[in-house]
Amino acid sequence: SIFFDKEYYCSLAEYGQTANNLIINLDADGLWRIWRGQSVGTLSLFFNEPYFGDASVAQVRKFLTGTSDHGNAIETIVELKAFDLEQATKAKILRQVFVVVEQTGASYTATYSVDHGATYLPLVDAAGATTWTTDTSEAILSKRLVPSSITNGKDLVIKLVSSNLSAGIKIHEIQIDAFVREGDIING
């Protein structure tokens, strides 16, 4: 583990794994993040720059700089907590999602779940596309997305995925609009 630039990073193995496969990160705001699918054996500082031992190719690489997965695009996943809209026993129906991003040339795919993240369904834009790409103007873009089909569940989870080799992502805001049914959910 290392402390670098006011953040803490620790490489760990999940239960049942024989090698480290995730990194936990505590940022300067006290927020925790988990990066799964990593092959970091060690973390270290060399002349105050972070490096890691890449267990998959037995090499030392610079940490936190661009791509570190051998030139492939790094997938960024933003998954929001499960929203119960303060109505834990009522069914929810997602109406629409507004995503506000800075246009950096990044591509995005948005999905939602009504079963606490067990399965995800696509969100589509006005043209019916499940994936959309921004231009590189750095202007702010507000994108309205709707469910591809109507379904309800106990809670709502929104996931935004971006796989880009060179374009950074800048997400400013995600808003959801949903209906809450009158009756309680009955589990039979």
Secondary structure, 3 states (H helix, E strand, C coil): CEEECCEEEEEECCCCCCCCCEEEEECCCCCEEEEECCCEEEEEEECCEEEEEECCCCEEEECCCCCCCCCCCEEEEEECCCECCCCCCEEEEEEEEEEEEECCCCEEEEEEECCCCCCCEEEECCCCCCEEECCCCCCEEEEEEEECCCCEECCEEEEEEEEECCCCCCEEEEEEEEEEEEEECCCC
